[in-house]
Amino acid sequence: MTDFVTRFAPSPTGLLHLGHAFSALTAHAAAKAAGGRFLLRIEDIDQGRCRPEFEEAIHEDLAWLGVAWEEPVRRQSDHFADYAAALERLREKGALYRCFKTRKEIADEIARAPHLTPDGPEGPQYTGGALPPDEERALMDEGAAYAWRLSMKNARAILGDAFDKLSFIEEGCGPKGETGTIKATPEIFGDPVVARKDLGASYHIAAVHDDALQGVTHVIRGEDLFLAAHLHRLLQALLDFPAPVYRHHRLITDDNGKRFAKRDKAATLQAMREGGAKPQDIRARLGLG
Ligand code: GLU
């Protein structure tokens, strides 16, 4: 019985690049060093952006790099019912409200009072709240589309004093050097969308659910997701999920100090492999020796 479980959780929206290789190799090495388990998870809830050929390439690239993962691989698009059930639990607790507004309506609202809505990790810290029941009913009867948002006000009421005591352990580093015990401040997200109008789930709910289900003890990923841990910690508390330890790592950049993106074809592992690179060249380029 091992008490160290980590995962690499890519979204198959493009080919893996050097940044992904660093993440996967870092998590894989950590599991190995701890005598623990390494999981691969395919985060493909956004079916409009994900492609089977990219999923296939993930397996191919990781195997080539020398990363070994446990089977079966969890593919999130096979488990929408799980995320719906987690959302239902939040809804029953009174933590969620329906948001019928379009992005444009929210942007217009904010433009009228910009000082009230500073930006958070995912855009404006919108906290519109639920509509009066009769207005909501009328929109529902019309079949209007809505997202579910997590109400920070309600979450605070549900958790009481525990809300302000939420924290997580960062064994790596956030973008500003944050490390150690970090006080969670999920309110920086405003009232985040936890179920998109089009998808019925969000990355946050699916990731937190799966980390708990899969017994992930250590979340190892890029520091671009450091702020997400603030929200994830709150979702874990509301859903009675255990809190994993976080190890956010530095991001890999190109020669100009720019982060790799999926559109940087030359930095994809597939292109590098086809250009004759060997796994040890990738490791050397990443400073992994
Ligand atoms: N699927 C996310 C991504 O591709 C990673 C999520 C995570 O590691 O929590 O960026």
Boltz pocket constraint, residues with backbone or C-beta under 6 A from the ligand:
constraints:
  - pocket:
      binder: B
      contacts: [[A, 7], [A, 8], [A, 9], [A, 10], [A, 11], [A, 43], [A, 207], [A, 220], [A, 221], [A, 225]]
      max_distance: 6.0
